[in-house]
């Protein structure tokens, strides 16, 4: 027990010193972003590994064969999904551009016929200068958006390849991590890694189930409310459900904005629908999947999301919840159970009940 505590203290001290060095060098935020990308890739790898391993247990095919099938199906589904959403975005963008051009032409015609406009609108030279200034500002915004898009695409590829490599040979990386632990503590370290894998997989399964149910219900509800693009908004709501607490609020914003194009009453109905949907998710959907999804304290999850959001932005908010899962497992097993001697460290380290 003292040896375990001593190694844990040395690890914590080393992590703290490394953080201080990176902070002094101005590289802490960049390093955290890289680690979050790797962590996201490992989550993706756990999902691929879990599905492939389940298929290997229930089919005559080997793990590697099932891995290739799962990866192929995932890539095909992703490409088809992006193609479908991209075509919808292009169609809506063309329609929006045509409506905007018509509105500008109408406004220009009305302005040319109005005497008041001639007094209020500046001279043509000033107007051109103002237009050039706004165009320059807009161009800078476009460049910033392109850089953000490039960073997002790069991050997506990092997550993809880290996950694929981790899921292809998971035992290789598990053995490598255990090699870094002293011999007398490797058995316990293996138990911690196994429990981390179990807790994170259960969290992922719960999130995916919630995402699917919320996406379907959102699409159906918006369809009957005559809101444009119900399927697209449903997919967006499903993706944002990955973020506990804040995801549903973000998903409701584009729904209400598009509903305003229909009528104010429709926007109100959409708002009420989202409130009801969140109630259904909290009191019906979540209890149904409670056996698969680990339970996180809401205050702790929100605090982690706010802290990670301030430190590293959107990626921190996305990874806050699974990081809380991992930290709670480590604290419960190494501190509460090993150091404090509590035989019942918490729910995350308990084996889920079988149906």
N, C-alpha and C positions, 0 to 999 in steps of 0.2 A: 504493500500500500504506500509506504513512504517513497519508494522508488518511482511509482507511477506519478505521485504528486510532484516529485522533484522534476521528472521529465516534462510534466505538463507545465510547471512553472518556468522551466527553461524555454519551452516552446513559446509560451506567452511573452516572455521577456525578449526572445529573439524576434518575434513578430512585431512587438512594440518598437524595438530598436530599428528594424527595417523600415517601419512606417515613418519614424522620425527622420531617418536618412533620406528617404524618398521625398518627404515633405520639405526638408531643407534644400533639396536639389530641385524642387518645383515639379517633381514627377509623380507625386502621390496620386493626383486625380487621374492622370493618364494610366498609371499602373492599375488603379482600381477599375477603370473602364476595361482594360484588357482582361483582368481577372473575372469581371462580370461576364464578358463575352465567352470566356472559357467555361465559366460556371453554367451559362445558358446552353452552351454546346454539350456539356455533360448531362444536363437535364434532357436535352433532345436525345442524346445517346442512351440514357436510361429508358426512355420511351421505346426507342427502336429495339433495344435489347430485350425489354420486357415482352413486347409483342412477338419477337422472333423466338424467344425462349418458350413462350406459351405455345406457339405453333410447333416447336420442336418436341414438346411433351405430348402433343395431341395429334401429330401427324408422323408418318414414317420418314419424312425428310429430315436431314441433318440441320443443325443450327445455322451453318453457313448458307445452306440452300434457302432456308426460310428468311435469313437476313437479306439475301439478294432479292427475294420476292417482295419483302416488306419495303425495302428501299426503292425498288422499281415502281411499286404501286404508289408510294408516297410522292416520288418525283413526278410521275404522270399526273396524279391528282393535283399537285401544286401547280404544274404548268397549265393544266386545263382551268384551274381556278383563276390564275392570273390572267389567262387569255379571256375568260368570260368577264371578269371584273374590268379588265382593260378595255374591252369592246364597249361595255356599258359607259365607262368614263369618257371614252372618245365620243360616243354618240351624244352624251349629255353635254360635253364640252362644245361640240359643234352647234347643238341647239342653243346653248347659252350664248355663244359668240354671235349667232344670227339674231337672237333677241336683243343682245346688247347693241349690235350695229343698228338695228331698226330704232331702238330707243334713242341712240345718239343722233340719228338722222332727224327724227321727230323733234328732238330738243333743239337741234341746230335750226330747223325751219321755224319753229316757234320763236326762237331768239332773234332771228333775222326780221321777223314781223313785229316785234315788240319794241316800242319806244323806250320803255323803262330799261330794257337790257342795254341799250346804247349808252345810257347814263351810268349804269352800274358796272358793266363789263369794262375792263381796262382797254387801252389802245392795243392794236394788233401786235405791235412790237413787244409790249409787256406781256401780252397773252402768249406769244410764241416763246418768250423767255421762260415764262412760268411753266409752259408745257414741256420745254426742254429740261427744266429742273426736275419736274415730276418724272419725266422719262428716265433721267439719270438715276433717281432714287429707286424707281421700279426695277431698273436694270441691276442695281446693286442687290436688291432683294432677290431677283432671279438667280444671280450668281451665288448668293448665300444659300438659297434653296437647293441649287444644284450640288453645292458642296455637302449639304446635309443629306441629300439623296445619295450621293456617292458614298458617304460614311455609312449610311444605313445599308446600302447594298454590300459594302465590304464587310460590315458586321454580320450580315445574314450569311455570307459565304463562310466566314470564320465559324459561326455557330454550326452551320451545316457540316463542314468537314471535321470539326472537332467531334461532333456527335457521331458521325459515320465511323471515324477511326476508333473512337472509344467503344462503340457498340460492336465493331468487327472482332476485336480481341479484348474483351473486358478483363479477362483473367490476367493478361499481361500487365495492365496498368495497376490492377489490384495488388499483384505480387510486387511490382515496383514500389508502391507506396509502403507495403509492409516491410520491405527491405530497409527502409529508412528508420524503422522502429527497433529498439533493442530486442534481443531474442526473448527475454523473459516477459516482455509486454506485447509480443506479436499476437498471441491468442486474443487478448482483450481488444487490441487494435482491429483485428479481424471482425470481432463481434460488433464494434462500433461502426465499421464500414458496412457490414451487412444491415445493421439497423438503419443507417443513413440511406442505404439503397431502398430498403422497404418503406421508410417514411416518405421519401421523396417520390417514389413510384405511386404510393397511395395518394399523395397530394396531387400529382399530375393526373391520375385517373379521375379524381374528384373534380378537378378543374375542367377536364375535357367533357365530363358528363354535364356539368353545369353549363358550359359553353354551348354544347349541342342543343340542350333543352331550351335555353334562353334564345338562341338563334332561331330555332324553329318557331317558338311562340311569338317572337318579335315579328318575323316575316308574316305569319298568319294574321296577327293583330293589325299591322300596318296595311296589309292588303285589304282587309275589310273596312279600314278607315279611309281608303282611297288615297293613301300617301304615296308619292312617286318612289320608285325603286325600292319596294318592300324587301325583296330578296337581298339586294346589296346592303341595305341598312340592317337586315337580320344577320348577315355575315359579319358586318362591322360590330354589331352588338355582341355576337358570339366571341369575336377576337378580343374585345375590350373586357369581357367577363373574366378573362385571364387575370385581370387586375382586381383583387378584392377591394371592396369599399369604393374606390374611385372610378373603376371601369364602368359601372352602370350609369353614373352621372355623365361621364364623357359620351357614352353611347346615346343618351337622350338628346344631346345638343343638336346633332345634324337631323335627327328625326323631327324635332320641333321646328327647326329652320325650314325644312322642306314642307312641313305641314302648313306653315304660314303662307306658302305660295298657293295653297288650296283655299284656306279660309282661317280666320282667327278661331272659330269654333273647333275646327279640326286640330289646330295646335293645342287647344285646351284638352281635347279628348286624348291626344297623344301623350300629353303630360300626365293625365289621370291613368292612362294605360300603363305608363312606365312605373308609376307608384304602385299600382296593383301588381304588376309583374314582379317588382322587387319584393313585395310582400309574399307572393307565391314562392319566389325563390328562397326567401329566408325561412318561411314557416312550413313549406311543403317539399320543395326540391332538395334543399340542404339536408333535412332530416332523412330523406329517402336514401341519400348517398353518404350518410354519415359513416357507414361502415367502411367505405372505401377512401374517404377523404379525411385526413388528419384535421383535428380541431385546433385552431390557433386563437389565442386571446386577441380580440379585436383591437384593444388599445395598443398592445404591443405591435401588432401588424401595422396600424396606422402610424404609430411613432416611427417605425422602421421605414415606411414608405416616405414620410415627410423628410426624415434625415437623409436617406439615400437620394431623394429627389433634389434636395438642396446641394448635396455634395457632387453628384455626378449626373443629375438630370433624369431624362425619361428611362434610360436603361436601369438606373438605380431603383426607380419606382417599380419597374417590371420584375426585377429580381429580388425585391425586398421580402416578399412572402416566402419563397422557397429558401432564402437565406435564413429567415427566422426558423423555418423547419429544421434546417441543418444545425443551427446554433443551439436550438432547444434540445435536440437529440444529444449533442456533445455535452452540454451542460448537465442534462439529466443523468447521463451514463457515467461521465468522468467525475463530476463534482457531487451531485446529489447522491448517486448510488455508491460510487467508490470512496469519495472523500468523507461525505457525511454519514455514510452507512445506512441510508434509507433504502429498504428493500422494494419500495414502491415509488420509483422516481417520477413517474408521470405517464400520461396517455400515449405520448409519441413513441415510447419504448415498449409499449405493450403490443402483443400480437393481436391483430384484428380478428374478430369472431367470424367463423365460417358460417355461411348460410346453411 
